[in-house]
Amino acid sequence: MSKIVTARCLLCGKSYDVTEDHKDYKKLLEQEKDGPTFVCDLCNYRVRHESEDKNKPQKPM
Ligand SMILES: [Zn+2]
Protein backbone atom coordinates (compact mmCIF):
# COMPACT_ATOMS: atom_id res chain seq x y z
CA MET A 1 0.00 0.00 0.00
CA SER A 2 1.35 3.39 -0.91
CA LYS A 3 1.48 6.28 1.48
CA ILE A 4 -1.03 9.04 1.00
CA VAL A 5 -1.33 12.64 2.15
CA THR A 6 -4.60 14.51 1.79
CA ALA A 7 -4.08 17.96 0.34
CA ARG A 8 -6.41 20.72 -0.73
CA CYS A 9 -6.10 22.33 -4.12
CA LEU A 10 -5.50 26.07 -3.97
CA LEU A 11 -7.39 26.72 -7.17
CA CYS A 12 -10.49 24.51 -7.11
CA GLY A 13 -10.65 23.92 -3.34
CA LYS A 14 -11.14 20.20 -3.62
CA SER A 15 -9.32 17.73 -1.42
CA TYR A 16 -7.21 15.08 -3.04
CA ASP A 17 -5.34 12.04 -1.84
CA VAL A 18 -1.79 12.50 -3.05
CA THR A 19 0.26 9.34 -3.29
CA GLU A 20 3.97 9.20 -2.55
CA ASP A 21 4.90 8.99 -6.21
CA HIS A 22 3.38 12.41 -6.88
CA LYS A 23 5.95 15.09 -7.58
CA ASP A 24 4.63 17.33 -4.80
CA TYR A 25 4.33 14.62 -2.16
CA LYS A 26 7.49 15.55 -0.25
CA LYS A 27 6.60 19.22 -0.32
CA LEU A 28 3.17 18.40 1.08
CA LEU A 29 4.65 16.38 3.94
CA GLU A 30 6.90 19.29 4.85
CA GLN A 31 3.91 21.63 5.06
CA GLU A 32 2.21 19.61 7.84
CA LYS A 33 0.06 22.40 9.26
CA ASP A 34 -3.72 22.20 9.45
CA GLY A 35 -3.72 20.76 5.98
CA PRO A 36 -1.27 20.82 3.16
CA THR A 37 -2.18 22.66 -0.02
CA PHE A 38 -1.13 22.16 -3.59
CA VAL A 39 -2.34 22.64 -7.14
CA CYS A 40 -4.02 19.53 -8.45
CA ASP A 41 -3.18 17.99 -11.78
CA LEU A 42 -6.36 19.25 -13.34
CA CYS A 43 -5.80 22.87 -12.37
CA ASN A 44 -2.12 22.54 -13.16
CA TYR A 45 -3.02 21.42 -16.63
CA ARG A 46 -5.64 24.11 -17.02
CA VAL A 47 -3.30 26.90 -15.95
CA ARG A 48 -0.54 25.74 -18.23
CA HIS A 49 -2.90 25.22 -21.10
CA GLU A 50 -4.50 28.63 -20.72
CA SER A 51 -1.19 30.43 -20.60
CA GLU A 52 -0.09 28.70 -23.78
CA ASP A 53 -3.29 28.93 -25.78
CA LYS A 54 -5.18 31.94 -24.57
CA ASN A 55 -7.17 32.34 -27.74
CA LYS A 56 -8.40 28.79 -28.10
CA PRO A 57 -11.75 27.79 -26.58
CA GLN A 58 -11.64 25.39 -23.66
CA LYS A 59 -12.07 21.80 -24.62
CA PRO A 60 -14.21 19.56 -22.43
CA MET A 61 -12.15 17.00 -20.53
ZN1 LIG B 1 -7.66 21.90 -8.50
N, CA, C, O and the ligand as a Tripos MOL2 file, in Angstrom:
@<TRIPOS>MOLECULE
protein
  245   243    62     0     0
PROTEIN
NO_CHARGES

@<TRIPOS>ATOM
      1 N           0.8470   -1.2030    0.0000 N.3       1 MET1
      2 CA          0.0000    0.0000    0.0000 C.3       1 MET1
      3 C           0.8770    1.2460    0.0000 C.2       1 MET1
      4 O           1.8460    1.3370    0.7540 O.2       1 MET1
      5 N           0.5320    2.1880   -0.8400 N.am      2 SER2
      6 CA          1.3530    3.3910   -0.9090 C.3       2 SER2
      7 C           0.8820    4.4190    0.1150 C.2       2 SER2
      8 O          -0.2840    4.4540    0.5090 O.2       2 SER2
      9 N           1.8120    5.2350    0.5210 N.am      3 LYS3
     10 CA          1.4810    6.2780    1.4840 C.3       3 LYS3
     11 C           0.7060    7.3960    0.7980 C.2       3 LYS3
     12 O           0.8920    7.6790   -0.3850 O.2       3 LYS3
     13 N          -0.1610    8.0140    1.5730 N.am      4 ILE4
     14 CA         -1.0350    9.0420    1.0000 C.3       4 ILE4
     15 C          -1.1000   10.2360    1.9370 C.2       4 ILE4
     16 O          -1.1820   10.0730    3.1550 O.2       4 ILE4
     17 N          -1.0650   11.4360    1.3690 N.am      5 VAL5
     18 CA         -1.3320   12.6370    2.1490 C.3       5 VAL5
     19 C          -2.5180   13.3520    1.4990 C.2       5 VAL5
     20 O          -2.5890   13.4830    0.2770 O.2       5 VAL5
     21 N          -3.4420   13.8090    2.3360 N.am      6 THR6
     22 CA         -4.6000   14.5130    1.7920 C.3       6 THR6
     23 C          -4.3030   16.0000    1.7350 C.2       6 THR6
     24 O          -3.9960   16.6260    2.7490 O.2       6 THR6
     25 N          -4.3960   16.5520    0.5390 N.am      7 ALA7
     26 CA         -4.0780   17.9600    0.3400 C.3       7 ALA7
     27 C          -5.2180   18.6560   -0.3810 C.2       7 ALA7
     28 O          -5.9500   18.0520   -1.1650 O.2       7 ALA7
     29 N          -5.3470   19.9410   -0.0960 N.am      8 ARG8
     30 CA         -6.4060   20.7180   -0.7270 C.3       8 ARG8
     31 C          -5.8340   21.5500   -1.8680 C.2       8 ARG8
     32 O          -4.7780   22.1700   -1.7410 O.2       8 ARG8
     33 N          -6.5510   21.5490   -2.9750 N.am      9 CYS9
     34 CA         -6.1000   22.3260   -4.1210 C.3       9 CYS9
     35 C          -6.3780   23.8080   -3.8930 C.2       9 CYS9
     36 O          -7.4690   24.1930   -3.4710 O.2       9 CYS9
     37 N          -5.3710   24.6290   -4.1800 N.am     10 LEU10
     38 CA         -5.4990   26.0710   -3.9680 C.3      10 LEU10
     39 C          -6.4510   26.7120   -4.9670 C.2      10 LEU10
     40 O          -7.0300   27.7620   -4.6880 O.2      10 LEU10
     41 N          -6.6120   26.1020   -6.1000 N.am     11 LEU11
     42 CA         -7.3920   26.7180   -7.1720 C.3      11 LEU11
     43 C          -8.8420   26.2720   -7.1770 C.2      11 LEU11
     44 O          -9.7320   27.1140   -7.2940 O.2      11 LEU11
     45 N          -9.1130   24.9810   -7.0550 N.am     12 CYS12
     46 CA        -10.4940   24.5120   -7.1130 C.3      12 CYS12
     47 C         -11.0460   24.1760   -5.7230 C.2      12 CYS12
     48 O         -12.2510   23.9750   -5.5740 O.2      12 CYS12
     49 N         -10.1800   24.1140   -4.7060 N.am     13 GLY13
     50 CA        -10.6480   23.9240   -3.3410 C.3      13 GLY13
     51 C         -11.0070   22.4990   -2.9780 C.2      13 GLY13
     52 O         -11.4480   22.2300   -1.8600 O.2      13 GLY13
     53 N         -10.8220   21.5930   -3.9060 N.am     14 LYS14
     54 CA        -11.1430   20.1980   -3.6200 C.3      14 LYS14
     55 C         -10.0010   19.5290   -2.8740 C.2      14 LYS14
     56 O          -8.8430   19.9330   -2.9830 O.2      14 LYS14
     57 N         -10.3500   18.4950   -2.1130 N.am     15 SER15
     58 CA         -9.3170   17.7280   -1.4200 C.3      15 SER15
     59 C          -8.9580   16.4940   -2.2300 C.2      15 SER15
     60 O          -9.8230   15.8160   -2.7850 O.2      15 SER15
     61 N          -7.6880   16.2250   -2.2810 N.am     16 TYR16
     62 CA         -7.2120   15.0830   -3.0400 C.3      16 TYR16
     63 C          -6.2930   14.2200   -2.1880 C.2      16 TYR16
     64 O          -5.5870   14.7180   -1.3110 O.2      16 TYR16
     65 N          -6.3120   12.9320   -2.4550 N.am     17 ASP17
     66 CA         -5.3400   12.0450   -1.8380 C.3      17 ASP17
     67 C          -4.1230   11.9650   -2.7440 C.2      17 ASP17
     68 O          -4.1970   11.4550   -3.8630 O.2      17 ASP17
     69 N          -3.0100   12.4720   -2.2500 N.am     18 VAL18
     70 CA         -1.7930   12.4980   -3.0480 C.3      18 VAL18
     71 C          -0.9120   11.3200   -2.6370 C.2      18 VAL18
     72 O          -0.5560   11.1770   -1.4670 O.2      18 VAL18
     73 N          -0.5750   10.4990   -3.5890 N.am     19 THR19
     74 CA          0.2600    9.3420   -3.2890 C.3      19 THR19
     75 C           1.7340    9.7150   -3.3060 C.2      19 THR19
     76 O           2.1110   10.7670   -3.8220 O.2      19 THR19
     77 N           2.5630    8.8470   -2.7400 N.am     20 GLU20
     78 CA          3.9720    9.2040   -2.5510 C.3      20 GLU20
     79 C           4.7660    9.3040   -3.8520 C.2      20 GLU20
     80 O           5.8970    9.7890   -3.8570 O.2      20 GLU20
     81 N           4.1780    8.8480   -4.9430 N.am     21 ASP21
     82 CA          4.9020    8.9860   -6.2090 C.3      21 ASP21
     83 C           4.5590   10.2970   -6.9210 C.2      21 ASP21
     84 O           5.0730   10.5750   -8.0050 O.2      21 ASP21
     85 N           3.6900   11.0940   -6.3060 N.am     22 HIS22
     86 CA          3.3760   12.4050   -6.8810 C.3      22 HIS22
     87 C           4.5610   13.3390   -6.6720 C.2      22 HIS22
     88 O           5.2650   13.2560   -5.6660 O.2      22 HIS22
     89 N           4.7710   14.2380   -7.6500 N.am     23 LYS23
     90 CA          5.9550   15.0900   -7.5840 C.3      23 LYS23
     91 C           5.9350   16.0510   -6.4090 C.2      23 LYS23
     92 O           6.9920   16.4980   -5.9620 O.2      23 LYS23
     93 N           4.7420   16.3820   -5.8950 N.am     24 ASP24
     94 CA          4.6330   17.3330   -4.8000 C.3      24 ASP24
     95 C           4.5150   16.6710   -3.4340 C.2      24 ASP24
     96 O           4.3570   17.3540   -2.4220 O.2      24 ASP24
     97 N           4.5900   15.3450   -3.4010 N.am     25 TYR25
     98 CA          4.3300   14.6180   -2.1560 C.3      25 TYR25
     99 C           5.2470   15.0630   -1.0150 C.2      25 TYR25
    100 O           4.7810   15.3090    0.0980 O.2      25 TYR25
    101 N           6.5390   15.1670   -1.2890 N.am     26 LYS26
    102 CA          7.4930   15.5460   -0.2500 C.3      26 LYS26
    103 C           7.2340   16.9630    0.2500 C.2      26 LYS26
    104 O           7.3270   17.2450    1.4450 O.2      26 LYS26
    105 N           6.9080   17.8420   -0.6860 N.am     27 LYS27
    106 CA          6.5990   19.2170   -0.3190 C.3      27 LYS27
    107 C           5.3880   19.2620    0.6040 C.2      27 LYS27
    108 O           5.3460   20.0260    1.5690 O.2      27 LYS27
    109 N           4.4010   18.4210    0.2840 N.am     28 LEU28
    110 CA          3.1710   18.3990    1.0800 C.3      28 LEU28
    111 C           3.4460   17.8980    2.4870 C.2      28 LEU28
    112 O           2.8830   18.4170    3.4510 O.2      28 LEU28
    113 N           4.3010   16.9000    2.6120 N.am     29 LEU29
    114 CA          4.6450   16.3770    3.9350 C.3      29 LEU29
    115 C           5.3340   17.4370    4.7730 C.2      29 LEU29
    116 O           5.1220   17.5170    5.9830 O.2      29 LEU29
    117 N           6.1620   18.2540    4.1270 N.am     30 GLU30
    118 CA          6.8990   19.2880    4.8490 C.3      30 GLU30
    119 C           5.9770   20.3960    5.3390 C.2      30 GLU30
    120 O           6.2960   21.0940    6.3010 O.2      30 GLU30
    121 N           4.8320   20.5560    4.6750 N.am     31 GLN31
    122 CA          3.9090   21.6260    5.0610 C.3      31 GLN31
    123 C           3.2640   21.3510    6.4230 C.2      31 GLN31
    124 O           3.1510   22.2380    7.2700 O.2      31 GLN31
    125 N           2.8510   20.1010    6.6040 N.am     32 GLU32
    126 CA          2.2110   19.6140    7.8390 C.3      32 GLU32
    127 C           1.6460   20.6410    8.8040 C.2      32 GLU32
    128 O           2.0200   20.6550    9.9770 O.2      32 GLU32
    129 N           0.7550   21.5000    8.3340 N.am     33 LYS33
    130 CA          0.0580   22.4040    9.2560 C.3      33 LYS33
    131 C          -1.3300   21.8290    9.4840 C.2      33 LYS33
    132 O          -1.4810   20.6440    9.7810 O.2      33 LYS33
    133 N          -2.3450   22.6780    9.3450 N.am     34 ASP34
    134 CA         -3.7220   22.1960    9.4460 C.3      34 ASP34
    135 C          -4.0220   21.2460    8.3000 C.2      34 ASP34
    136 O          -4.6990   20.2310    8.4680 O.2      34 ASP34
    137 N          -3.5070   21.5940    7.1420 N.am     35 GLY35
    138 CA         -3.7170   20.7630    5.9800 C.3      35 GLY35
    139 C          -2.8700   21.2860    4.8540 C.2      35 GLY35
    140 O          -2.8870   22.4770    4.5460 O.2      35 GLY35
    141 N          -2.1320   20.3970    4.2440 N.am     36 PRO36
    142 CA         -1.2670   20.8230    3.1550 C.3      36 PRO36
    143 C          -2.0770   21.2670    1.9390 C.2      36 PRO36
    144 O          -3.1840   20.7830    1.7050 O.2      36 PRO36
    145 N          -1.5160   22.1780    1.1850 N.am     37 THR37
    146 CA         -2.1790   22.6550   -0.0180 C.3      37 THR37
    147 C          -1.2680   22.4710   -1.2220 C.2      37 THR37
    148 O          -0.0420   22.4930   -1.1130 O.2      37 THR37
    149 N          -1.8900   22.2940   -2.3430 N.am     38 PHE38
    150 CA         -1.1340   22.1590   -3.5910 C.3      38 PHE38
    151 C          -2.0340   22.5430   -4.7480 C.2      38 PHE38
    152 O          -3.1800   22.9440   -4.5430 O.2      38 PHE38
    153 N          -1.5210   22.4240   -5.9600 N.am     39 VAL39
    154 CA         -2.3390   22.6450   -7.1360 C.3      39 VAL39
    155 C          -2.5130   21.3000   -7.8280 C.2      39 VAL39
    156 O          -1.5430   20.6730   -8.2530 O.2      39 VAL39
    157 N          -3.7560   20.8720   -7.9330 N.am     40 CYS40
    158 CA         -4.0170   19.5330   -8.4460 C.3      40 CYS40
    159 C          -3.6770   19.4340   -9.9310 C.2      40 CYS40
    160 O          -3.5080   20.4430  -10.6170 O.2      40 CYS40
    161 N          -3.5830   18.2270  -10.3960 N.am     41 ASP41
    162 CA         -3.1760   17.9920  -11.7800 C.3      41 ASP41
    163 C          -4.1000   18.6910  -12.7610 C.2      41 ASP41
    164 O          -3.6650   19.2430  -13.7710 O.2      41 ASP41
    165 N          -5.3800   18.6530  -12.4400 N.am     42 LEU42
    166 CA         -6.3590   19.2460  -13.3390 C.3      42 LEU42
    167 C          -6.1510   20.7490  -13.4800 C.2      42 LEU42
    168 O          -6.1230   21.2780  -14.5910 O.2      42 LEU42
    169 N          -6.0050   21.4320  -12.3480 N.am     43 CYS43
    170 CA         -5.7970   22.8730  -12.3650 C.3      43 CYS43
    171 C          -4.4300   23.2030  -12.9460 C.2      43 CYS43
    172 O          -4.2740   24.1770  -13.6820 O.2      43 CYS43
    173 N          -3.4550   22.3920  -12.6110 N.am     44 ASN44
    174 CA         -2.1240   22.5400  -13.1610 C.3      44 ASN44
    175 C          -2.1750   22.5400  -14.6760 C.2      44 ASN44
    176 O          -1.5980   23.3970  -15.3450 O.2      44 ASN44
    177 N          -2.8780   21.5590  -15.1860 N.am     45 TYR45
    178 CA         -3.0180   21.4170  -16.6310 C.3      45 TYR45
    179 C          -3.7410   22.6160  -17.2020 C.2      45 TYR45
    180 O          -3.3380   23.1730  -18.2230 O.2      45 TYR45
    181 N          -4.8200   23.0120  -16.5290 N.am     46 ARG46
    182 CA         -5.6370   24.1120  -17.0250 C.3      46 ARG46
    183 C          -4.8360   25.4070  -17.0840 C.2      46 ARG46
    184 O          -4.8910   26.1420  -18.0700 O.2      46 ARG46
    185 N          -4.0890   25.6770  -16.0110 N.am     47 VAL47
    186 CA         -3.2980   26.8990  -15.9470 C.3      47 VAL47
    187 C          -2.2470   26.9230  -17.0530 C.2      47 VAL47
    188 O          -2.0620   27.9290  -17.7380 O.2      47 VAL47
    189 N          -1.5770   25.8090  -17.2050 N.am     48 ARG48
    190 CA         -0.5400   25.7360  -18.2270 C.3      48 ARG48
    191 C          -1.1400   25.8900  -19.6180 C.2      48 ARG48
    192 O          -0.6090   26.5930  -20.4780 O.2      48 ARG48
    193 N          -2.2460   25.2200  -19.8030 N.am     49 HIS49
    194 CA         -2.9010   25.2190  -21.0970 C.3      49 HIS49
    195 C          -3.3930   26.6160  -21.4430 C.2      49 HIS49
    196 O          -3.2560   27.0650  -22.5810 O.2      49 HIS49
    197 N          -3.9610   27.2950  -20.4700 N.am     50 GLU50
    198 CA         -4.5040   28.6270  -20.7240 C.3      50 GLU50
    199 C          -3.4020   29.6210  -21.0400 C.2      50 GLU50
    200 O          -3.5770   30.5010  -21.8830 O.2      50 GLU50
    201 N          -2.2640   29.4850  -20.3660 N.am     51 SER51
    202 CA         -1.1910   30.4290  -20.6050 C.3      51 SER51
    203 C          -0.5400   30.1970  -21.9610 C.2      51 SER51
    204 O           0.0670   31.1030  -22.5310 O.2      51 SER51
    205 N          -0.6700   28.9870  -22.4690 N.am     52 GLU52
    206 CA         -0.0920   28.6970  -23.7830 C.3      52 GLU52
    207 C          -1.0410   29.0470  -24.9200 C.2      52 GLU52
    208 O          -0.6350   29.6050  -25.9390 O.2      52 GLU52
    209 N          -2.3080   28.7110  -24.7280 N.am     53 ASP53
    210 CA         -3.2910   28.9330  -25.7850 C.3      53 ASP53
    211 C          -4.4340   29.7960  -25.2800 C.2      53 ASP53
    212 O          -5.5350   29.3070  -25.0260 O.2      53 ASP53
    213 N          -4.1600   31.0690  -25.1400 N.am     54 LYS54
    214 CA         -5.1800   31.9380  -24.5660 C.3      54 LYS54
    215 C          -6.3610   32.1550  -25.5080 C.2      54 LYS54
    216 O          -7.4730   32.4410  -25.0650 O.2      54 LYS54
    217 N          -6.1170   32.0190  -26.7870 N.am     55 ASN55
    218 CA         -7.1670   32.3400  -27.7420 C.3      55 ASN55
    219 C          -8.0630   31.1570  -28.0790 C.2      55 ASN55
    220 O          -9.1590   31.3320  -28.6120 O.2      55 ASN55
    221 N          -7.5970   29.9630  -27.7690 N.am     56 LYS56
    222 CA         -8.3980   28.7880  -28.0990 C.3      56 LYS56
    223 C          -9.5140   28.5810  -27.0730 C.2      56 LYS56
    224 O          -9.3200   28.8440  -25.8870 O.2      56 LYS56
    225 N         -10.6700   28.1170  -27.5200 N.am     57 PRO57
    226 CA        -11.7540   27.7950  -26.5750 C.3      57 PRO57
    227 C         -11.4090   26.5720  -25.7570 C.2      57 PRO57
    228 O         -10.6720   25.6970  -26.2110 O.2      57 PRO57
    229 N         -11.9540   26.5100  -24.5280 N.am     58 GLN58
    230 CA        -11.6380   25.3940  -23.6580 C.3      58 GLN58
    231 C         -12.3030   24.1230  -24.1490 C.2      58 GLN58
    232 O         -13.5000   24.0940  -24.4380 O.2      58 GLN58
    233 N         -11.5050   23.0820  -24.2360 N.am     59 LYS59
    234 CA        -12.0660   21.7980  -24.6180 C.3      59 LYS59
    235 C         -12.6180   21.0650  -23.3980 C.2      59 LYS59
    236 O         -12.0270   21.1320  -22.3200 O.2      59 LYS59
    237 N         -13.7130   20.3840  -23.5500 N.am     60 PRO60
    238 CA        -14.2090   19.5590  -22.4320 C.3      60 PRO60
    239 C         -13.2560   18.4100  -22.1600 C.2      60 PRO60
    240 O         -12.6950   17.8280  -23.0890 O.2      60 PRO60
    241 N         -13.0720   18.0840  -20.8880 N.am     61 MET61
    242 CA        -12.1530   16.9980  -20.5330 C.3      61 MET61
    243 C         -12.7790   15.6450  -20.8280 C.2      61 MET61
    244 O         -12.1540   14.6110  -20.5930 O.2      61 MET61
    245 ZN         -7.6580   21.8980   -8.4970 Zn       62 ZN62
@<TRIPOS>BOND
     1     1     2 1
     2     2     3 1
     3     3     4 2
     4     3     5 am
     5     5     6 1
     6     6     7 1
     7     7     8 2
     8     7     9 am
     9     9    10 1
    10    10    11 1
    11    11    12 2
    12    11    13 am
    13    13    14 1
    14    14    15 1
    15    15    16 2
    16    15    17 am
    17    17    18 1
    18    18    19 1
    19    19    20 2
    20    19    21 am
    21    21    22 1
    22    22    23 1
    23    23    24 2
    24    23    25 am
    25    25    26 1
    26    26    27 1
    27    27    28 2
    28    27    29 am
    29    29    30 1
    30    30    31 1
    31    31    32 2
    32    31    33 am
    33    33    34 1
    34    34    35 1
    35    35    36 2
    36    35    37 am
    37    37    38 1
    38    38    39 1
    39    39    40 2
    40    39    41 am
    41    41    42 1
    42    42    43 1
    43    43    44 2
    44    43    45 am
    45    45    46 1
    46    46    47 1
    47    47    48 2
    48    47    49 am
    49    49    50 1
    50    50    51 1
    51    51    52 2
    52    51    53 am
    53    53    54 1
    54    54    55 1
    55    55    56 2
    56    55    57 am
    57    57    58 1
    58    58    59 1
    59    59    60 2
    60    59    61 am
    61    61    62 1
    62    62    63 1
    63    63    64 2
    64    63    65 am
    65    65    66 1
    66    66    67 1
    67    67    68 2
    68    67    69 am
    69    69    70 1
    70    70    71 1
    71    71    72 2
    72    71    73 am
    73    73    74 1
    74    74    75 1
    75    75    76 2
    76    75    77 am
    77    77    78 1
    78    78    79 1
    79    79    80 2
    80    79    81 am
    81    81    82 1
    82    82    83 1
    83    83    84 2
    84    83    85 am
    85    85    86 1
    86    86    87 1
    87    87    88 2
    88    87    89 am
    89    89    90 1
    90    90    91 1
    91    91    92 2
    92    91    93 am
    93    93    94 1
    94    94    95 1
    95    95    96 2
    96    95    97 am
    97    97    98 1
    98    98    99 1
    99    99   100 2
   100    99   101 am
   101   101   102 1
   102   102   103 1
   103   103   104 2
   104   103   105 am
   105   105   106 1
   106   106   107 1
   107   107   108 2
   108   107   109 am
   109   109   110 1
   110   110   111 1
   111   111   112 2
   112   111   113 am
   113   113   114 1
   114   114   115 1
   115   115   116 2
   116   115   117 am
   117   117   118 1
   118   118   119 1
   119   119   120 2
   120   119   121 am
   121   121   122 1
   122   122   123 1
   123   123   124 2
   124   123   125 am
   125   125   126 1
   126   126   127 1
   127   127   128 2
   128   127   129 am
   129   129   130 1
   130   130   131 1
   131   131   132 2
   132   131   133 am
   133   133   134 1
   134   134   135 1
   135   135   136 2
   136   135   137 am
   137   137   138 1
   138   138   139 1
   139   139   140 2
   140   139   141 am
   141   141   142 1
   142   142   143 1
   143   143   144 2
   144   143   145 am
   145   145   146 1
   146   146   147 1
   147   147   148 2
   148   147   149 am
   149   149   150 1
   150   150   151 1
   151   151   152 2
   152   151   153 am
   153   153   154 1
   154   154   155 1
   155   155   156 2
   156   155   157 am
   157   157   158 1
   158   158   159 1
   159   159   160 2
   160   159   161 am
   161   161   162 1
   162   162   163 1
   163   163   164 2
   164   163   165 am
   165   165   166 1
   166   166   167 1
   167   167   168 2
   168   167   169 am
   169   169   170 1
   170   170   171 1
   171   171   172 2
   172   171   173 am
   173   173   174 1
   174   174   175 1
   175   175   176 2
   176   175   177 am
   177   177   178 1
   178   178   179 1
   179   179   180 2
   180   179   181 am
   181   181   182 1
   182   182   183 1
   183   183   184 2
   184   183   185 am
   185   185   186 1
   186   186   187 1
   187   187   188 2
   188   187   189 am
   189   189   190 1
   190   190   191 1
   191   191   192 2
   192   191   193 am
   193   193   194 1
   194   194   195 1
   195   195   196 2
   196   195   197 am
   197   197   198 1
   198   198   199 1
   199   199   200 2
   200   199   201 am
   201   201   202 1
   202   202   203 1
   203   203   204 2
   204   203   205 am
   205   205   206 1
   206   206   207 1
   207   207   208 2
   208   207   209 am
   209   209   210 1
   210   210   211 1
   211   211   212 2
   212   211   213 am
   213   213   214 1
   214   214   215 1
   215   215   216 2
   216   215   217 am
   217   217   218 1
   218   218   219 1
   219   219   220 2
   220   219   221 am
   221   221   222 1
   222   222   223 1
   223   223   224 2
   224   223   225 am
   225   225   226 1
   226   226   227 1
   227   227   228 2
   228   227   229 am
   229   229   230 1
   230   230   231 1
   231   231   232 2
   232   231   233 am
   233   233   234 1
   234   234   235 1
   235   235   236 2
   236   235   237 am
   237   237   238 1
   238   238   239 1
   239   239   240 2
   240   239   241 am
   241   241   242 1
   242   242   243 1
   243   243   244 2
@<TRIPOS>SUBSTRUCTURE
     1 MET1         2 RESIDUE 1 A MET
     2 SER2         6 RESIDUE 1 A SER
     3 LYS3        10 RESIDUE 1 A LYS
     4 ILE4        14 RESIDUE 1 A ILE
     5 VAL5        18 RESIDUE 1 A VAL
     6 THR6        22 RESIDUE 1 A THR
     7 ALA7        26 RESIDUE 1 A ALA
     8 ARG8        30 RESIDUE 1 A ARG
     9 CYS9        34 RESIDUE 1 A CYS
    10 LEU10       38 RESIDUE 1 A LEU
    11 LEU11       42 RESIDUE 1 A LEU
    12 CYS12       46 RESIDUE 1 A CYS
    13 GLY13       50 RESIDUE 1 A GLY
    14 LYS14       54 RESIDUE 1 A LYS
    15 SER15       58 RESIDUE 1 A SER
    16 TYR16       62 RESIDUE 1 A TYR
    17 ASP17       66 RESIDUE 1 A ASP
    18 VAL18       70 RESIDUE 1 A VAL
    19 THR19       74 RESIDUE 1 A THR
    20 GLU20       78 RESIDUE 1 A GLU
    21 ASP21       82 RESIDUE 1 A ASP
    22 HIS22       86 RESIDUE 1 A HIS
    23 LYS23       90 RESIDUE 1 A LYS
    24 ASP24       94 RESIDUE 1 A ASP
    25 TYR25       98 RESIDUE 1 A TYR
    26 LYS26      102 RESIDUE 1 A LYS
    27 LYS27      106 RESIDUE 1 A LYS
    28 LEU28      110 RESIDUE 1 A LEU
    29 LEU29      114 RESIDUE 1 A LEU
    30 GLU30      118 RESIDUE 1 A GLU
    31 GLN31      122 RESIDUE 1 A GLN
    32 GLU32      126 RESIDUE 1 A GLU
    33 LYS33      130 RESIDUE 1 A LYS
    34 ASP34      134 RESIDUE 1 A ASP
    35 GLY35      138 RESIDUE 1 A GLY
    36 PRO36      142 RESIDUE 1 A PRO
    37 THR37      146 RESIDUE 1 A THR
    38 PHE38      150 RESIDUE 1 A PHE
    39 VAL39      154 RESIDUE 1 A VAL
    40 CYS40      158 RESIDUE 1 A CYS
    41 ASP41      162 RESIDUE 1 A ASP
    42 LEU42      166 RESIDUE 1 A LEU
    43 CYS43      170 RESIDUE 1 A CYS
    44 ASN44      174 RESIDUE 1 A ASN
    45 TYR45      178 RESIDUE 1 A TYR
    46 ARG46      182 RESIDUE 1 A ARG
    47 VAL47      186 RESIDUE 1 A VAL
    48 ARG48      190 RESIDUE 1 A ARG
    49 HIS49      194 RESIDUE 1 A HIS
    50 GLU50      198 RESIDUE 1 A GLU
    51 SER51      202 RESIDUE 1 A SER
    52 GLU52      206 RESIDUE 1 A GLU
    53 ASP53      210 RESIDUE 1 A ASP
    54 LYS54      214 RESIDUE 1 A LYS
    55 ASN55      218 RESIDUE 1 A ASN
    56 LYS56      222 RESIDUE 1 A LYS
    57 PRO57      226 RESIDUE 1 A PRO
    58 GLN58      230 RESIDUE 1 A GLN
    59 LYS59      234 RESIDUE 1 A LYS
    60 PRO60      238 RESIDUE 1 A PRO
    61 MET61      242 RESIDUE 1 A MET
    62 ZN62       245 GROUP 0 **** ****
